[in-house]
């Protein structure tokens, strides 16, 4: 079976990119073929899921912090990725770390997309999603367990988060855990700031972190 990494590459370099270079009489034909490809893709994803062959589903949604890649397994949401991480690279990492049976199957991630939309619209302060934490091990997983304790609209320093863990002096390791959080936004590492009050680094970039902190402060 073709993986969606391959399909995505076809979509990015296929008909959509060439339409502007085609004469009008051929552009309509290309558009029809693109629609047919989308329908085929949907049937492929449905058949793979029905036959138990779809291990990782993904979709890309627009957001105020740019396109977000959402990926989920049967256990729950397993990855949220910013565009600056390189969505193709993230898909390849998921194929290696979890399974190459990976396809764009938006329906499996409808709940996650809806809750994120509600969060950005300030109608949601916490998430009610099944989460798959398999990409975070050891101390990183421990840090992720404590991050939701920082409530919406609040912040905590890296040192304060470290104090909640079994290694209260591991302030730098908390920073690393936040920087490698596979589920940003849903597991709110953006609420962890430096002890001097400055916002610190963020996987999604400084502008994204500033936007999220501002969104939650209103």
N, C-alpha and C positions, 0 to 999 in steps of 0.2 A: 504493500500500500504506500502510496505517496504520502509524505509527511506534509504538514501545513507550512513548515519552513520553506519547503520547495514550492508549495502552492502560492504562498505569499510572494515569493520571488517572481513567480509567473505573473501574479496580479500586478506587481509593481512595475514590471518591465514589459508587460503584455499590451493588450489592446488599449487600455486607458491611456497609456503614455503615448501611443502612436496615433490616436484619433486626430490630434491637431495637425498631423502631417499628411493625412489622407484626404483625397478629393471628397467632396460632400456626398457623392453617390455611394462611395465605399464606406464613409464614416458610419452611415446608418446600419450597414451590414455588420460592421465591426461592433457597433453598440448591441445589436441583436445577439451576436455571438458572446459578447460580454455578459449579457443577461442570462443566456443559456449556461454559461460557465458558472455563474452565481447559483443558478438553480441546481446544477449538477453538484456543486460544492455542498449545497444544503442537503441534498439527498445522500451524498457520501457521508456527511457528518451524522445524519440521522441513522443511516444503516450501520455505521461503525459503533454508535452508541448502543443501538438495539442489539448488536451482536457482541457487546462487551469488549469492543476493540478500541474504544476511545478512552485513553487513560488521562489525558490532559486536554481540556477545552480552553479556548481563549477567545477574547474579543478585544477590540480597541474602542475606547469611548473618549469623546471630547470632554474637556474640563477646563476650569479657569487656570489650572497649572499646566495646561497642554495635554496632548493625547496621553491617555493612560492605558497600558496593557493590563488586562485582568486575566488571570489564569486560574483554573480550578480543577480539582480532582473529585473523585467520588466522596472524599472526606471533607471537602470544602475549598474555600478560596485559598490558593497556595502562593500566589504571587501578584503583586501590584507593582508595575514598573513605569517610571517616567520615561519620556522620549529621550532624554539626555543619556539614559543608560544604554540606548540602542535596542529597540524592540527585537530586531532580528537576532542580536547576540543573546538576549534574554531567552528567546525561544530555543535557541540552540543549547543554552545552558539547561533549560527545563528538559529538553529531549535527552540530554546526557544524564542529568541528576535523577530524573523520575522515569521517563519513558519516551521513546521516539514515536509512540502512537499518540500524536498530538495534532489537533485540528482546530481550525476556527469554527467554533460552535457557540454562537452568541447566546442562545436560549439558556444554556446551563448557567450563565452568569447574569441573567436578568436581575435577580435579587440584589447582587452586589452593585450592579450599575445603577439600579434604582436608589439604593441607600446612599450611594456616593452622590448622586444628583441631589437627593434631599439634604445631604450634609452641606454641599456647596450652596444650596438655596437657604441655608440656615434653618431648615425645618427638622433637622436631626442632629442630636448631640452625642449619640453613641450608636454603635453598629450591632445589629442582631443577626450575625452571619456565622455559619459554621466555618471554622478556620482549620487549615491543614498546616501544621507547624514543622513539617518534616525538613524544611530547608534551613531551620535554625537549630543548632545543636548546643549542648552543654551550657556554658555561661550565657551565650547569646540568647538561648531559649529562656533562661531564667530572667534575664533583663526584659525580654518581651512580655513575660507574664506580669511584670510590675508596671509596664508603661500605661496600661488602661487605668491604673489607679490615679493617674494625673487627669483630673476631670476637665471637661470641655471649658475653655476659657482660662485655664490655669496653666502655669509652667512650673517646672522643677529643674534644679541644676543637675548636672551629671553626678556631682558628689552626693546629692540627696537621693538619687536613684541608686547609686552604688550602696548607700547605707541601708537600703531595703533588701539587698541581696546577701548571699552567704559570704561574699567577699567585699566588705564595706570600703576597703581601700582601693578597690579596682576601678578607680574613676576613669582612667584611660580606656579600660576594657569596655566600660559602659558606652563611651563614645564610639568605639569600634562596633559594638553591637547595634547601636542606633544607625551608624553609617551603612551597615550591612543588613538592615531590617528588610526581610523579603515582603513585608506587608505594610509599607508606609501608608499613612492616612488612616487605615483601619486600626492598626496598632500605632498609636500616636507618638512616634519618636520626635515629631516636629515640636512637641511641647517641652522637650528637654533643651535647656539653654545653659550657657556658661554661668559660673558663680558670680561674675561681675555684671550680669544682667544682659550682656550682649547675646545675640541669638545663636551664634556658633554655626557650624557647618550643617549641611543637609543633603541627603541623597538626591533630592529633587532640585537642588540649587538654592542659593541664598534668596532669590526673588520669590521662589515658591514658598519657602519657609516664612518669609515676611508676609506673604499674602495669607497664608493659613492662620498665622498668629493674629493678623489684623481681622480676618473673617471671624475668628472666635471671640475677639474682644468687643465686638459690636453687639 
